[in-house]
Amino acid sequence: MKEKTEKISEEKPPMRARAAEFLLLTAATVALAFGIYVFRFPNNFTFGGVTGIALLLSKVTGVQAATLVVILNAALLVVAFIVLGRDFAAKSVYVTVLYSALMYLFEFLLPMEAPLTDEPVIELIYAIMVPATASAVIFHFDASSGGTDIIAMVLRKYTSVNIGTGLIIADAVTVLFSFFVFGIKTGLFSLCGFLAKSLVIDNVIESINICKYFNVVCSDPDPICEYICNVLHRDATVYEAMGAFTGKEKRVIMTVMTRRQAISLRGFIKKQDPTAFIMITNTSEIIGKGFRASV
């Protein structure tokens, strides 16, 4: 009975973590769909992707852009299952289906005949920031909202074109067509959004992943390591060193913390060993146990 209880208690944290992950994915997908539907569609901002293709086709065919997003994503999902198979992750399927369903729901509950305001610059900012931030959260969990991501993955499988290049090519072509379909003004807005979108996504992802890398030079590492392991529940590596000027033996503690843990550790070290030499560096690529899974 005791072994069974211990096994259940060990399984609960991963379940909670998965539930939190899918909750964040759901919230990010809602924000993504809302930002695109409310700010991009009414202004015809074409930044690329399935939404950009849907806007172009909507202008030509007269079909609502949100409906076309649902149709295109459904078709691309079928292609992904046929061509990519298991390589197309379940999380991406979930996000793509939810995103398409939300587009259909917004079209039914929140029909928009015109932009929210008569300030296209303000709406352009929101059209960039809201979906880009949501996309960054989705990418952080190794998922995608489908669309041209699927096209890029298919290109990578059958050609030498990598995903990043494939996405840029597909999005750039869509933005180029916006000049001819919607005119110079909307095309220029779309080009600005296309250029800014990637920068926002990259910066948000880096901000989400940011951690603090510590190198602590001290004489007695034991209290600091005990605090790291028992209070902050992290690990550390300790190695021997020697002062170049004094020739005295030292110990160097190497560890990585989240931003909140870094504040606690820095305060503890200053109180425990005021003479310790602390070097703290920002890093957004930590791969290993307790952080991102190794690939």
C-alpha positions as a LaTeX table, in Angstrom:
\begin{tabular}{lrrr}
\hline
Residue & $x$ (\AA) & $y$ (\AA) & $z$ (\AA) \\
\hline
Met1 & 0.00 & 0.00 & 0.00 \\
Lys2 & 2.87 & 2.30 & 0.89 \\
Glu3 & 4.64 & 1.60 & $-2.42$ \\
Lys4 & 1.42 & 2.31 & $-4.33$ \\
Thr5 & 0.94 & 5.63 & $-2.50$ \\
Glu6 & 4.51 & 6.67 & $-3.20$ \\
Lys7 & 4.11 & 5.78 & $-6.87$ \\
Ile8 & 0.93 & 7.87 & $-7.16$ \\
Ser9 & 2.57 & 10.84 & $-5.43$ \\
Glu10 & 5.49 & 10.64 & $-7.85$ \\
Glu11 & 3.13 & 10.65 & $-10.83$ \\
Lys12 & 1.12 & 13.70 & $-9.70$ \\
Pro13 & 3.70 & 16.41 & $-10.47$ \\
Pro14 & 4.10 & 15.37 & $-14.13$ \\
Met15 & 0.31 & 15.29 & $-14.49$ \\
Arg16 & 0.01 & 18.77 & $-12.99$ \\
Ala17 & 2.81 & 19.99 & $-15.24$ \\
Arg18 & 1.08 & 18.60 & $-18.34$ \\
Ala19 & $-2.23$ & 20.13 & $-17.26$ \\
Ala20 & $-0.56$ & 23.52 & $-16.74$ \\
Glu21 & 1.14 & 23.23 & $-20.11$ \\
Phe22 & $-2.09$ & 22.54 & $-21.97$ \\
Leu23 & $-3.82$ & 25.32 & $-20.02$ \\
Leu24 & $-1.16$ & 27.79 & $-21.17$ \\
Leu25 & $-1.34$ & 26.42 & $-24.72$ \\
Thr26 & $-5.12$ & 26.94 & $-24.66$ \\
Ala27 & $-4.82$ & 30.51 & $-23.36$ \\
Ala28 & $-2.13$ & 31.33 & $-25.94$ \\
Thr29 & $-4.24$ & 29.86 & $-28.75$ \\
Val30 & $-7.26$ & 31.94 & $-27.68$ \\
Ala31 & $-5.08$ & 35.07 & $-27.65$ \\
Leu32 & $-3.64$ & 34.16 & $-31.06$ \\
Ala33 & $-7.05$ & 33.64 & $-32.64$ \\
Phe34 & $-8.49$ & 36.78 & $-31.03$ \\
Gly35 & $-5.58$ & 38.99 & $-32.07$ \\
Ile36 & $-5.70$ & 37.80 & $-35.66$ \\
Tyr37 & $-9.48$ & 37.92 & $-35.99$ \\
Val38 & $-9.98$ & 41.32 & $-34.34$ \\
Phe39 & $-6.91$ & 43.24 & $-35.53$ \\
Arg40 & $-5.57$ & 41.59 & $-38.69$ \\
Phe41 & $-8.65$ & 40.50 & $-40.59$ \\
Pro42 & $-10.62$ & 43.80 & $-40.58$ \\
Asn43 & $-7.50$ & 45.75 & $-41.66$ \\
Asn44 & $-6.36$ & 43.19 & $-44.26$ \\
Phe45 & $-2.93$ & 43.01 & $-42.61$ \\
Thr46 & $-1.18$ & 40.18 & $-44.44$ \\
Phe47 & 1.89 & 39.03 & $-42.49$ \\
Gly48 & 2.06 & 35.63 & $-44.12$ \\
Gly49 & 0.94 & 32.22 & $-42.93$ \\
Val50 & $-2.48$ & 30.69 & $-43.44$ \\
Thr51 & $-4.16$ & 33.86 & $-42.18$ \\
Gly52 & $-2.43$ & 35.87 & $-44.88$ \\
Ile53 & $-3.39$ & 33.36 & $-47.57$ \\
Ala54 & $-6.96$ & 33.37 & $-46.24$ \\
Leu55 & $-7.12$ & 37.17 & $-46.47$ \\
Leu56 & $-5.92$ & 37.12 & $-50.07$ \\
Leu57 & $-8.37$ & 34.38 & $-51.05$ \\
Ser58 & $-11.18$ & 36.15 & $-49.18$ \\
Lys59 & $-10.66$ & 39.29 & $-51.26$ \\
Val60 & $-10.73$ & 37.25 & $-54.48$ \\
Thr61 & $-13.55$ & 34.80 & $-53.63$ \\
Gly62 & $-15.71$ & 36.80 & $-51.20$ \\
Val63 & $-15.63$ & 33.99 & $-48.60$ \\
Gln64 & $-15.04$ & 35.08 & $-45.00$ \\
Ala65 & $-11.34$ & 34.90 & $-44.05$ \\
Ala66 & $-12.10$ & 33.04 & $-40.80$ \\
Thr67 & $-13.95$ & 30.33 & $-42.76$ \\
Leu68 & $-11.03$ & 30.00 & $-45.15$ \\
Val69 & $-8.63$ & 29.61 & $-42.20$ \\
Val70 & $-10.69$ & 26.65 & $-40.97$ \\
Ile71 & $-10.74$ & 25.05 & $-44.44$ \\
Leu72 & $-7.02$ & 25.59 & $-45.09$ \\
Asn73 & $-5.95$ & 24.33 & $-41.67$ \\
Ala74 & $-8.15$ & 21.24 & $-42.03$ \\
Ala75 & $-6.60$ & 20.49 & $-45.42$ \\
Leu76 & $-3.08$ & 21.02 & $-44.10$ \\
Leu77 & $-3.77$ & 18.78 & $-41.10$ \\
Val78 & $-4.71$ & 15.98 & $-43.49$ \\
Val79 & $-1.49$ & 16.59 & $-45.43$ \\
Ala80 & 0.50 & 16.55 & $-42.17$ \\
Phe81 & $-0.93$ & 13.18 & $-41.11$ \\
Ile82 & $-0.28$ & 11.67 & $-44.53$ \\
Val83 & 3.18 & 13.10 & $-45.14$ \\
Leu84 & 4.64 & 13.72 & $-41.69$ \\
Gly85 & 2.95 & 10.98 & $-39.69$ \\
Arg86 & 4.06 & 10.84 & $-36.07$ \\
Asp87 & 6.52 & 13.69 & $-36.62$ \\
Phe88 & 3.58 & 16.05 & $-36.36$ \\
Ala89 & 3.18 & 16.32 & $-32.58$ \\
Ala90 & $-0.13$ & 15.92 & $-30.73$ \\
Lys91 & 0.24 & 19.40 & $-29.19$ \\
Ser92 & 0.41 & 20.97 & $-32.63$ \\
Val93 & $-2.71$ & 19.10 & $-33.67$ \\
Tyr94 & $-4.50$ & 20.31 & $-30.54$ \\
Val95 & $-3.46$ & 23.94 & $-31.11$ \\
Thr96 & $-4.34$ & 23.83 & $-34.82$ \\
Val97 & $-7.80$ & 22.34 & $-34.23$ \\
Leu98 & $-8.54$ & 24.73 & $-31.36$ \\
Tyr99 & $-7.32$ & 27.72 & $-33.38$ \\
Ser100 & $-9.53$ & 26.78 & $-36.33$ \\
Ala101 & $-12.54$ & 26.21 & $-34.06$ \\
Leu102 & $-12.04$ & 29.59 & $-32.38$ \\
Met103 & $-11.90$ & 31.33 & $-35.74$ \\
Tyr104 & $-15.25$ & 29.80 & $-36.66$ \\
Leu105 & $-16.67$ & 30.71 & $-33.24$ \\
Phe106 & $-15.48$ & 34.34 & $-33.45$ \\
Glu107 & $-16.97$ & 34.66 & $-36.93$ \\
Phe108 & $-20.34$ & 33.49 & $-35.55$ \\
Leu109 & $-20.33$ & 35.43 & $-32.25$ \\
Leu110 & $-18.31$ & 38.51 & $-33.19$ \\
Pro111 & $-18.91$ & 39.47 & $-36.83$ \\
Met112 & $-16.72$ & 42.42 & $-37.81$ \\
Glu113 & $-17.68$ & 44.57 & $-40.77$ \\
Ala114 & $-14.92$ & 47.14 & $-40.19$ \\
Pro115 & $-11.83$ & 47.75 & $-38.01$ \\
Leu116 & $-12.33$ & 48.56 & $-34.33$ \\
Thr117 & $-10.89$ & 52.06 & $-34.72$ \\
Asp118 & $-9.87$ & 54.49 & $-37.45$ \\
Glu119 & $-6.22$ & 54.32 & $-36.31$ \\
Pro120 & $-4.48$ & 51.68 & $-38.47$ \\
Val121 & $-1.08$ & 52.24 & $-36.82$ \\
Ile122 & $-2.47$ & 51.41 & $-33.36$ \\
Glu123 & $-4.25$ & 48.36 & $-34.74$ \\
Leu124 & $-1.05$ & 47.30 & $-36.53$ \\
Ile125 & 0.80 & 47.35 & $-33.20$ \\
Tyr126 & $-1.83$ & 45.12 & $-31.59$ \\
Ala127 & $-1.97$ & 42.94 & $-34.71$ \\
Ile128 & 1.76 & 42.31 & $-34.25$ \\
Met129 & 2.11 & 42.13 & $-30.46$ \\
Val130 & $-0.88$ & 39.96 & $-29.46$ \\
Pro131 & $-0.48$ & 37.11 & $-32.00$ \\
Ala132 & 3.34 & 37.22 & $-31.86$ \\
Thr133 & 3.40 & 36.93 & $-28.06$ \\
Ala134 & 0.87 & 34.08 & $-28.21$ \\
Ser135 & 2.89 & 32.34 & $-30.93$ \\
Ala136 & 6.04 & 32.63 & $-28.80$ \\
Val137 & 4.29 & 30.87 & $-25.91$ \\
Ile138 & 3.10 & 28.13 & $-28.27$ \\
Phe139 & 6.59 & 27.69 & $-29.75$ \\
His140 & 8.03 & 27.60 & $-26.21$ \\
Phe141 & 6.09 & 24.37 & $-25.62$ \\
Asp142 & 7.37 & 22.88 & $-28.91$ \\
Ala143 & 4.00 & 23.22 & $-30.63$ \\
Ser144 & 2.71 & 25.25 & $-33.55$ \\
Ser145 & $-0.60$ & 26.54 & $-34.85$ \\
Gly146 & $-0.19$ & 24.61 & $-38.09$ \\
Gly147 & $-0.61$ & 26.61 & $-41.25$ \\
Thr148 & 2.57 & 27.35 & $-43.18$ \\
Asp149 & 4.55 & 25.57 & $-40.44$ \\
Ile150 & 3.23 & 22.36 & $-41.97$ \\
Ile151 & 4.24 & 23.45 & $-45.47$ \\
Ala152 & 7.75 & 24.26 & $-44.19$ \\
Met153 & 7.99 & 20.86 & $-42.46$ \\
Val154 & 6.98 & 19.10 & $-45.67$ \\
Leu155 & 9.60 & 21.10 & $-47.59$ \\
Arg156 & 12.23 & 20.11 & $-45.06$ \\
Lys157 & 11.34 & 16.44 & $-45.46$ \\
Tyr158 & 11.60 & 16.34 & $-49.25$ \\
Thr159 & 14.08 & 19.13 & $-50.00$ \\
Ser160 & 17.19 & 20.70 & $-48.51$ \\
Val161 & 15.21 & 23.78 & $-47.41$ \\
Asn162 & 15.11 & 24.15 & $-43.60$ \\
Ile163 & 11.98 & 25.21 & $-41.69$ \\
Gly164 & 13.10 & 28.79 & $-41.10$ \\
Thr165 & 13.89 & 29.40 & $-44.77$ \\
Gly166 & 10.67 & 27.69 & $-45.86$ \\
Leu167 & 8.57 & 29.89 & $-43.58$ \\
Ile168 & 10.28 & 33.07 & $-44.75$ \\
Ile169 & 9.74 & 32.14 & $-48.41$ \\
Ala170 & 6.05 & 31.27 & $-47.90$ \\
Asp171 & 5.34 & 34.40 & $-45.82$ \\
Ala172 & 7.28 & 36.73 & $-48.12$ \\
Val173 & 5.33 & 35.57 & $-51.17$ \\
Thr174 & 2.05 & 36.17 & $-49.32$ \\
Val175 & 3.11 & 39.68 & $-48.27$ \\
Leu176 & 4.19 & 40.45 & $-51.85$ \\
Phe177 & 0.75 & 39.54 & $-53.20$ \\
Ser178 & $-0.88$ & 41.84 & $-50.62$ \\
Phe179 & 0.50 & 44.85 & $-52.54$ \\
Phe180 & $-1.40$ & 43.80 & $-55.64$ \\
Val181 & $-4.60$ & 42.66 & $-53.92$ \\
Phe182 & $-5.06$ & 45.33 & $-51.21$ \\
Gly183 & $-3.01$ & 48.24 & $-52.52$ \\
Ile184 & 0.24 & 49.98 & $-51.62$ \\
Lys185 & $-0.86$ & 51.32 & $-48.21$ \\
Thr186 & $-2.07$ & 47.99 & $-46.83$ \\
Gly187 & 0.89 & 46.25 & $-48.46$ \\
Leu188 & 3.34 & 48.53 & $-46.67$ \\
Phe189 & 1.55 & 47.95 & $-43.35$ \\
Ser190 & 1.74 & 44.21 & $-44.02$ \\
Leu191 & 5.45 & 44.42 & $-44.82$ \\
Cys192 & 6.11 & 46.23 & $-41.53$ \\
Gly193 & 4.15 & 43.60 & $-39.66$ \\
Phe194 & 6.00 & 40.79 & $-41.45$ \\
Leu195 & 9.39 & 42.27 & $-40.51$ \\
Ala196 & 8.41 & 43.03 & $-36.90$ \\
Lys197 & 6.64 & 39.74 & $-36.19$ \\
Ser198 & 9.77 & 37.59 & $-36.12$ \\
Leu199 & 11.61 & 40.08 & $-33.89$ \\
Val200 & 8.78 & 40.10 & $-31.35$ \\
Ile201 & 8.51 & 36.31 & $-31.32$ \\
Asp202 & 12.27 & 35.88 & $-30.86$ \\
Asn203 & 12.42 & 38.43 & $-28.03$ \\
Val204 & 9.42 & 36.96 & $-26.20$ \\
Ile205 & 10.79 & 33.40 & $-26.47$ \\
Glu206 & 14.16 & 34.58 & $-25.15$ \\
Ser207 & 12.44 & 36.41 & $-22.29$ \\
Ile208 & 10.42 & 33.30 & $-21.38$ \\
Asn209 & 13.50 & 31.06 & $-21.41$ \\
Ile210 & 15.84 & 33.46 & $-19.63$ \\
Cys211 & 17.78 & 31.97 & $-16.71$ \\
Lys212 & 20.69 & 33.11 & $-14.55$ \\
Tyr213 & 24.03 & 31.34 & $-14.84$ \\
Phe214 & 26.11 & 31.64 & $-11.65$ \\
Asn215 & 29.87 & 31.33 & $-11.18$ \\
Val216 & 30.65 & 31.82 & $-7.50$ \\
Val217 & 34.28 & 31.93 & $-6.35$ \\
Cys218 & 34.58 & 31.30 & $-2.61$ \\
Ser219 & 36.63 & 29.53 & 0.05 \\
Asp220 & 33.87 & 27.45 & 1.65 \\
Pro221 & 31.28 & 26.18 & $-0.86$ \\
Asp222 & 29.40 & 23.84 & 1.53 \\
Pro223 & 26.81 & 26.29 & 2.99 \\
Ile224 & 26.07 & 27.71 & $-0.45$ \\
Cys225 & 25.70 & 24.28 & $-2.04$ \\
Glu226 & 23.46 & 23.17 & 0.83 \\
Tyr227 & 21.23 & 26.18 & 0.23 \\
Ile228 & 21.12 & 25.49 & $-3.51$ \\
Cys229 & 20.22 & 21.81 & $-3.08$ \\
Asn230 & 17.96 & 21.83 & $-0.01$ \\
Val231 & 16.22 & 25.22 & $-0.25$ \\
Leu232 & 16.17 & 26.05 & $-3.96$ \\
His233 & 16.05 & 22.39 & $-5.04$ \\
Arg234 & 18.65 & 22.85 & $-7.75$ \\
Asp235 & 22.03 & 21.26 & $-8.31$ \\
Ala236 & 25.50 & 22.69 & $-8.71$ \\
Thr237 & 28.98 & 21.74 & $-9.82$ \\
Val238 & 32.00 & 22.57 & $-7.66$ \\
Tyr239 & 35.57 & 22.56 & $-8.89$ \\
Glu240 & 38.93 & 23.67 & $-7.56$ \\
Ala241 & 40.64 & 26.88 & $-8.60$ \\
Met242 & 43.53 & 29.10 & $-7.57$ \\
Gly243 & 43.74 & 32.86 & $-7.32$ \\
Ala244 & 46.21 & 34.19 & $-9.91$ \\
Phe245 & 47.34 & 37.10 & $-7.70$ \\
Thr246 & 47.21 & 35.55 & $-4.22$ \\
Gly247 & 47.96 & 31.95 & $-5.15$ \\
Lys248 & 45.34 & 30.82 & $-2.62$ \\
Glu249 & 43.12 & 27.82 & $-3.27$ \\
Lys250 & 39.51 & 28.61 & $-4.05$ \\
Arg251 & 36.34 & 26.76 & $-4.99$ \\
Val252 & 34.10 & 27.69 & $-7.89$ \\
Ile253 & 30.38 & 26.87 & $-7.74$ \\
Met254 & 28.64 & 26.65 & $-11.11$ \\
Thr255 & 24.84 & 26.55 & $-11.21$ \\
Val256 & 21.80 & 27.79 & $-13.15$ \\
Met257 & 18.71 & 29.38 & $-11.58$ \\
Thr258 & 15.40 & 30.83 & $-12.63$ \\
Arg259 & 15.13 & 34.59 & $-12.16$ \\
Arg260 & 13.25 & 34.25 & $-8.86$ \\
Gln261 & 15.70 & 31.68 & $-7.51$ \\
Ala262 & 18.61 & 33.88 & $-8.61$ \\
Ile263 & 17.42 & 36.71 & $-6.37$ \\
Ser264 & 17.26 & 34.36 & $-3.37$ \\
Leu265 & 20.67 & 32.82 & $-4.07$ \\
Arg266 & 22.37 & 36.17 & $-4.57$ \\
Gly267 & 20.96 & 37.46 & $-1.27$ \\
Phe268 & 22.02 & 34.31 & 0.60 \\
Ile269 & 25.60 & 34.43 & $-0.76$ \\
Lys270 & 26.02 & 38.10 & 0.16 \\
Lys271 & 24.85 & 37.33 & 3.69 \\
Gln272 & 26.72 & 34.02 & 4.09 \\
Asp273 & 30.02 & 34.96 & 2.43 \\
Pro274 & 30.43 & 38.70 & 1.71 \\
Thr275 & 33.91 & 38.07 & 0.27 \\
Ala276 & 32.62 & 35.67 & $-2.40$ \\
Phe277 & 33.09 & 36.76 & $-6.02$ \\
Ile278 & 29.84 & 36.30 & $-7.94$ \\
Met279 & 29.45 & 36.35 & $-11.72$ \\
Ile280 & 25.86 & 36.23 & $-13.02$ \\
Thr281 & 25.09 & 35.87 & $-16.72$ \\
Asn282 & 21.76 & 35.82 & $-18.58$ \\
Thr283 & 21.21 & 32.73 & $-20.70$ \\
Ser284 & 18.18 & 31.45 & $-22.59$ \\
Glu285 & 19.48 & 28.09 & $-23.80$ \\
Ile286 & 19.68 & 25.64 & $-20.90$ \\
Ile287 & 19.27 & 22.01 & $-21.91$ \\
Gly288 & 19.19 & 19.29 & $-19.28$ \\
Lys289 & 17.31 & 17.90 & $-16.32$ \\
Gly290 & 15.19 & 20.52 & $-14.58$ \\
Phe291 & 15.17 & 22.76 & $-17.63$ \\
Arg292 & 14.51 & 21.97 & $-21.30$ \\
Ala293 & 14.72 & 18.37 & $-22.41$ \\
Ser294 & 17.84 & 17.46 & $-24.36$ \\
Val295 & 17.37 & 17.02 & $-28.09$ \\
\hline
\end{tabular}
